[in-house]
Amino acid sequence: MTFNSRLKVFTSLVVTVAMAGSLCACGYALVGRGTALPPDVKSVAITTFENKSGEPELDTIVTAAVREEFSIDGRLVLDDSGNADSTLTGVIESYSLQPVAFRANGVASEYNVRLLISVIHKATRSDKVLLKQKVKVDWRYVAQGTITAAEGQRLLATKEAAQKVAEALLSLVIEAF
């Protein structure tokens, strides 16, 4: 078999597989477009998360991240008017900051921020619990420079962990995943 005839066979095979794949893919939607919510749940009221962690301002940071994530996504409209189809409440159970790597002099060089949050998503009209779950997020960061810089890095890492919580909650509430 010559090179040209092998190339023709290979090209035919690729085209056939591509066509078969496109036919099999009919009916599938892109991830992030669907929802696992009941059809009557189109809006959500997100209350300020209760902070049992002892970490100051964490309720504000986490609640803001969750509200922003839902707002950007848009599949469940934020509604603070008292007429929302559902409510999302949360409790920040714990916050921890653990050193995970050390410099030769024994000073911590890398930390892990851990958040543990309990959430309940309820349909307002039926009072049915749509989701009740705990979410745990870990976020590592490298501490460098002065104490002031390290504190800024800790705060940024805490905000990043809150963002990961928000992404996880959006996925759980909207897609049940």
Helices and strands as residue ranges (DSSP letters): H 3-24, E 43-46, E 50-51, H 58-73, E 77-78, E 86-102, E 108-123, E 129-142, H 147-175
